[in-house]
């Protein structure tokens, strides 16, 4: 660990929530989410090319830091919305 008194800089830690979703094609992808009441089984709208596609949430990972993220945070797409039932 680099201590700030030694002239080092602590790395900024991004903490986000990830949702693993299954697209209609059966493809599985990870998306960043800020939807607090999201749970496994919910339907969500996710970006797919220029359009939005409905997908089902199959797993949720809360409070994930950049070093442990399933996909690079800077390249991860975000869930657009939760589908109301």
C-alpha positions in Angstrom: 0.0 0.0 0.0 1.3 3.4 -0.9 1.0 5.9 2.0 0.1 9.5 1.1 2.9 10.8 3.4 5.4 9.0 1.2 4.3 11.0 -1.8 2.1 8.3 -3.2 -1.5 8.8 -4.3 -4.3 6.5 -3.2 -6.3 5.3 -6.2 -9.8 6.6 -6.4 -12.2 3.7 -6.0 -15.4 3.6 -8.0 -18.1 1.6 -6.3 -21.1 0.6 -8.4 -23.8 -2.1 -8.6 -23.8 -4.6 -11.4 -26.7 -6.6 -12.8 -26.2 -9.7 -15.0 -29.0 -9.9 -17.5 -30.1 -12.4 -20.1 -31.1 -10.9 -23.4 -33.8 -12.4 -25.7 -31.1 -14.1 -27.7 -29.9 -16.0 -24.6 -26.8 -13.9 -24.4 -25.6 -13.0 -20.9 -24.2 -9.5 -20.2 -23.3 -7.3 -17.3 -24.6 -3.8 -16.9 -24.2 -1.1 -14.3 -27.3 -0.2 -12.4 -28.5 2.5 -10.0 -32.0 1.1 -9.6 -32.2 0.5 -5.8 -35.2 -1.9 -5.8 -33.9 -4.1 -8.6 -34.1 -7.8 -7.9 -33.4 -11.1 -9.7 -36.2 -11.9 -12.1 -37.1 -8.2 -12.9 -37.4 -7.1 -16.5 -35.2 -4.2 -17.5 -34.5 -2.1 -20.7 -30.9 -2.2 -21.8 -29.0 -0.6 -24.7 -28.3 -2.9 -27.6 -26.8 -1.1 -30.5 -28.9 2.0 -31.3 -32.0 0.4 -29.7 -33.2 -0.7 -26.3 -34.0 -4.3 -25.6 -35.9 -6.0 -22.7 -33.8 -8.4 -20.7 -34.3 -10.4 -17.5 -32.0 -9.9 -14.4 -30.3 -13.1 -13.4 -27.8 -11.9 -10.8 -27.0 -8.7 -8.9 -23.6 -7.7 -7.5 -23.8 -4.8 -5.0 -21.0 -2.4 -4.1 -18.4 -3.7 -6.6 -15.1 -1.7 -6.8 -13.3 -1.2 -10.0 -10.7 -3.8 -9.3 -13.3 -6.6 -8.8 -15.8 -5.6 -11.5 -16.9 -8.3 -13.9 -16.3 -5.9 -16.8 -14.3 -2.7 -16.9 -16.4 0.0 -15.3 -15.3 2.6 -17.8 -16.6 0.4 -20.7 -19.7 -1.0 -19.0 -23.1 0.2 -20.2 -25.9 1.2 -17.9 -29.4 -0.2 -17.5 -31.8 2.3 -19.0 -34.9 1.5 -16.8 -36.9 -1.2 -15.0 -39.9 -2.4 -16.9 -43.1 -1.7 -14.8 -45.3 -4.8 -14.4 
